[in-house]
């Protein structure tokens, strides 16, 4: 189950980047309802259907729309939950706090939420990241990381480490100079 807030983020991203006509096409072609409440629980199949149609419309893989949604999710949520992200000075601080600070805040706001596990640690080349979730939303997490960089005006690059899957992956995050 996914929270309605995720569906609102998908809608807000599509409307902001592609317009209402595209959103209507996504809904029509996916068979998904547009009636979601932020606190409600909804089937993951609805998100999968929207993302599959978006990928087909854009001529992209399913992962590309997931990354795009993830990238826009954090800045969107920050507008509503600025107190959580305002305490950090950079993307690296934000990443390190995901499981310890941000996810507990999310759990307070949304009952029965199932969150992925993220572990970040400093290494010589950047930040070592580890993602584990049964949800198969690694691409969305990659987008969230890039969106975190956007939030702090920093460019982030993600380099996969070895074999990974959509449910379990290790990667290096490099936070580069400020966005130009």
C-alpha positions in Angstrom: 0.0 0.0 0.0 1.1 3.5 -0.7 0.0 6.7 0.9 -2.2 9.2 -1.1 0.5 11.8 -0.6 2.6 9.9 -3.1 -0.2 10.1 -5.7 -0.5 13.8 -5.0 3.2 14.2 -5.7 2.9 12.3 -8.9 -0.1 14.5 -10.0 1.7 17.7 -8.9 4.9 16.7 -10.8 3.0 15.8 -14.0 0.8 19.0 -13.9 3.8 21.2 -13.2 6.0 19.7 -16.0 3.6 18.5 -18.6 0.2 20.1 -18.0 -3.3 19.1 -17.4 -3.8 17.4 -20.7 -1.0 15.0 -20.1 -2.3 14.2 -16.6 -5.7 13.4 -18.1 -4.1 11.1 -20.7 -2.2 9.3 -17.9 -5.3 8.8 -15.9 -7.3 7.7 -18.9 -4.7 5.3 -20.2 -3.9 3.8 -16.8 -7.4 3.3 -15.6 -6.5 5.0 -12.3 -8.8 7.2 -10.4 -7.7 10.8 -9.5 -9.5 10.7 -6.2 -6.9 10.3 -3.4 -6.7 11.7 0.0 -3.2 12.4 1.4 -3.7 10.1 4.4 -5.4 7.3 2.6 -3.8 3.9 1.6 -3.9 2.9 -2.0 -2.7 0.0 -4.1 0.8 0.1 -5.5 -0.6 -1.2 -8.7 -2.1 2.3 -9.3 1.3 3.9 -9.1 2.8 1.2 -11.3 0.1 1.8 -13.9 0.6 5.6 -14.0 4.4 5.2 -14.2 4.1 2.6 -17.0 1.9 4.8 -19.0 4.1 7.8 -18.4 7.2 5.9 -19.5 5.4 4.8 -22.7 4.2 8.3 -23.5 7.7 9.7 -23.0 9.4 6.9 -24.7 11.3 6.0 -21.6 11.8 3.1 -19.2 9.6 2.9 -16.2 12.6 4.0 -14.0 12.9 7.4 -15.7 9.4 8.7 -14.6 10.1 7.2 -11.1 13.4 9.2 -10.9 11.6 12.3 -12.1 8.8 12.0 -9.5 11.4 11.3 -6.8 13.4 14.3 -7.8 10.4 16.6 -7.4 8.9 14.9 -4.3 11.4 16.2 -1.8 11.1 19.9 -2.9 7.3 19.5 -3.0 7.1 18.0 0.5 9.6 20.6 1.8 7.1 23.3 1.0 4.7 21.6 3.4 7.1 20.2 5.9 9.9 22.8 5.8 10.6 22.4 9.5 12.1 18.9 8.8 14.6 19.9 6.1 15.4 23.4 7.4 17.7 22.0 10.1 20.2 20.8 7.4 22.8 22.9 5.7 23.5 20.6 2.7 22.3 17.5 0.8 24.9 15.3 2.6 23.4 16.2 6.0 19.9 15.5 4.7 20.9 12.1 3.3 22.6 11.0 6.6 19.4 11.8 8.5 16.8 10.0 6.3 16.3 6.9 8.5 17.0 8.6 11.9 15.1 11.9 11.6 13.0 12.2 8.4 11.4 8.8 8.4 10.3 9.0 12.0 8.7 12.4 11.1 6.9 10.8 8.2 5.7 7.9 10.5 4.2 10.5 12.9 2.3 12.1 10.0 1.2 9.0 8.2 -0.1 5.9 10.0 0.7 2.5 8.5 3.4 3.8 6.2 5.9 1.3 5.0 9.2 3.1 4.4 12.4 1.8 2.7 15.6 1.5 4.6 18.4 3.8 3.6 21.9 3.8 5.1 24.4 6.4 4.3 28.0 6.6 5.4 31.0 8.7 4.5 33.7 7.2 2.3 36.7 8.8 0.5 34.9 9.1 -2.8 31.6 10.6 -1.4 28.7 8.9 0.4 28.1 5.2 0.4 24.4 4.5 0.1 22.4 1.3 0.7 18.7 1.0 -0.2 16.5 -1.9 0.9 12.8 -2.1 0.2 10.3 -4.7 -1.0 8.7 -1.9 -3.0 11.0 -1.9 -6.0 11.3 1.9 -6.0 15.1 2.3 -6.2 14.7 4.7 -9.1 12.5 6.9 -7.0 15.1 7.0 -4.2 17.7 8.0 -6.8 15.4 10.8 -7.8 15.0 11.9 -4.2 18.8 12.0 -3.8 19.1 14.3 -6.8 16.1 16.4 -5.5 17.9 16.7 -2.2 20.8 18.2 -4.1 18.5 20.5 -5.9 17.0 21.7 -2.6 20.4 22.8 -1.4 21.6 24.1 -4.8 24.0 21.2 -5.1 24.6 18.8 -8.0 24.5 15.1 -7.1 25.7 12.1 -9.1 24.8 8.5 -8.3 27.2 5.7 -9.2 26.0 2.1 -8.8 28.2 -0.3 -7.0 28.3 -3.9 -8.3 25.2 -5.9 -9.0 22.0 -4.4 -7.6 18.2 -4.9 -7.9 15.2 -2.6 -7.5 14.9 -3.9 -3.9 18.5 -3.9 -2.7 21.2 -1.7 -4.0 24.5 -0.1 -3.0 25.7 3.1 -4.7 28.0 6.1 -4.2 26.6 9.5 -4.0 28.8 12.4 -5.0 27.8 15.9 -4.1 29.5 18.2 -6.5 29.8 22.0 -6.6 26.8 24.2 -6.5 24.4 24.0 -9.5 25.2 26.5 -12.1 
